[in-house]
Each structure stands twice: as C-alpha cells, then as structure tokens.
Amino acid sequence: MAARYYCADSENGDHVEDPSEDALFMLVGDLNDSDNTFVVIQPDEDDPLWFASVTVLDEGGYEVVRRDTTRREHDVTVESGSDRIAGDLTKWLAARDFQNTA
C-alpha cells in the first residue's frame, strides 16, 4: 500500500510512509557524512510537484531544501539541530496539497 500523503527515503535505504515528526527526527539524526548523507521527503507519486530534502554538510550541520512548484517556493537553509528540522518540516509538510487522499 502506498503512502497516503508522502514518504521519506534516505540514502541508506530507509523508507518511511507518512513519517511523523519523531520519524523525521530519527531519519535526520541518522544522517552522517560517509554513507547516509541525505533524506528526501515527497509525495508517493510519479513526478511530484513538491519535495523537501535534508543533506549533511561537510563543515557540520544540515542543508534543508524545500521546493514546491505549485506555489513557486524554493527555500534553502542551513540548520544545526535535527529536532528543529523535524519540527519545521512537519509544519511545512502539513501545508502541502495532497492529490491522493481518497
């Protein structure tokens, strides 16, 4: 069964359908600079209209990218705490449009 709203996939193969704030916190916290450098959150559909990604930076911290083509949003920030990232992403994700919510 596909995710109802969105899914999160990390470089190391972790896949979480409709991740909670706690799940996002864990996914971001598990990132490292060797073999698990990013996580992407997007609708579970072909050619998604929006996505968010978190990438580990070489100099420490995380780059957070939020992109929504329907709203012409493209935001890139640098953050240091996985708790803040998870909370901010949860709020941002709640404001997205979901097409497969039947």
C-alpha positions as CSV (number, residue, x, y, z in Angstrom):
1,M,0.0,0.0,0.0
2,A,1.4,3.4,-1.0
3,A,1.7,6.3,1.5
4,R,-1.4,8.3,1.9
5,Y,0.4,11.7,1.8
6,Y,4.1,11.4,1.4
7,C,7.1,9.3,2.1
8,A,10.7,9.8,3.3
9,D,13.7,8.0,1.8
10,S,17.2,8.2,2.9
11,E,20.4,7.3,1.1
12,N,20.9,4.2,3.2
13,G,17.6,2.7,2.0
14,D,15.4,3.7,4.9
15,H,11.8,4.2,3.7
16,V,9.0,5.6,5.9
17,E,5.5,6.2,4.7
18,D,3.7,9.3,6.1
19,P,6.5,9.9,8.6
20,S,5.7,11.6,11.9
21,E,7.8,14.3,13.4
22,D,9.5,11.7,15.6
23,A,10.3,9.6,12.5
24,L,11.7,12.7,10.7
25,F,13.8,13.4,13.8
26,M,15.2,9.9,13.7
27,L,15.9,9.9,9.9
28,V,17.7,13.3,10.2
29,G,19.6,12.1,13.3
30,D,20.8,9.0,11.5
31,L,22.4,11.0,8.7
32,N,26.2,11.1,8.6
33,D,29.0,12.3,6.2
34,S,30.0,8.9,4.9
35,D,27.2,6.6,3.7
36,N,23.9,8.2,4.6
37,T,24.2,11.8,3.6
38,F,20.6,12.8,2.7
39,V,16.9,12.2,3.2
40,V,14.2,13.2,0.7
41,I,10.5,13.7,1.6
42,Q,8.0,13.9,-1.2
43,P,4.6,12.6,-2.3
44,D,4.5,8.9,-3.2
45,E,3.6,9.6,-6.9
46,D,5.2,9.9,-10.3
47,D,6.6,13.4,-11.0
48,P,5.9,15.0,-7.6
49,L,5.2,18.7,-7.5
50,W,7.0,19.3,-4.3
51,F,9.8,17.9,-2.1
52,A,12.0,18.6,0.9
53,S,15.5,17.3,1.4
54,V,18.0,17.3,4.2
55,T,21.7,16.9,3.5
56,V,24.7,16.6,5.8
57,L,27.2,19.4,5.2
58,D,31.0,18.8,5.2
59,E,31.5,21.6,7.6
60,G,28.8,20.4,10.0
61,G,25.1,21.0,10.2
62,Y,22.5,20.3,7.6
63,E,21.2,21.9,4.4
64,V,17.5,21.9,4.2
65,V,15.8,22.4,0.8
66,R,12.1,23.0,0.4
67,R,10.6,23.2,-3.1
68,D,7.0,23.5,-4.2
69,T,6.5,24.3,-7.9
70,T,2.7,24.9,-7.4
71,R,3.5,27.7,-5.0
72,R,6.7,28.9,-6.6
73,E,8.6,28.2,-3.4
74,H,12.3,27.3,-3.2
75,D,13.9,27.8,0.2
76,V,17.4,26.7,1.2
77,T,18.5,27.0,4.8
78,V,21.3,25.7,7.0
79,E,20.4,24.2,10.4
80,S,22.3,22.5,13.1
81,G,19.6,20.6,15.1
82,S,17.6,17.6,13.9
83,D,14.8,18.5,16.4
84,R,14.3,21.9,14.8
85,I,14.5,20.5,11.3
86,A,11.9,17.8,12.1
87,G,9.5,20.3,13.6
88,D,9.9,22.8,10.8
89,L,9.5,20.1,8.1
90,T,6.4,18.7,9.9
91,K,4.8,22.2,9.7
92,W,5.8,22.7,6.1
93,L,4.5,19.3,5.0
94,A,1.2,19.9,6.7
95,A,0.6,22.9,4.4
96,R,1.2,20.9,1.1
97,D,-1.5,19.9,-1.3
98,F,-2.2,16.2,-1.4
99,Q,-3.7,14.7,-4.5
100,N,-4.0,11.1,-3.4
101,T,-6.1,11.4,-0.2
102,A,-9.1,9.3,-1.2
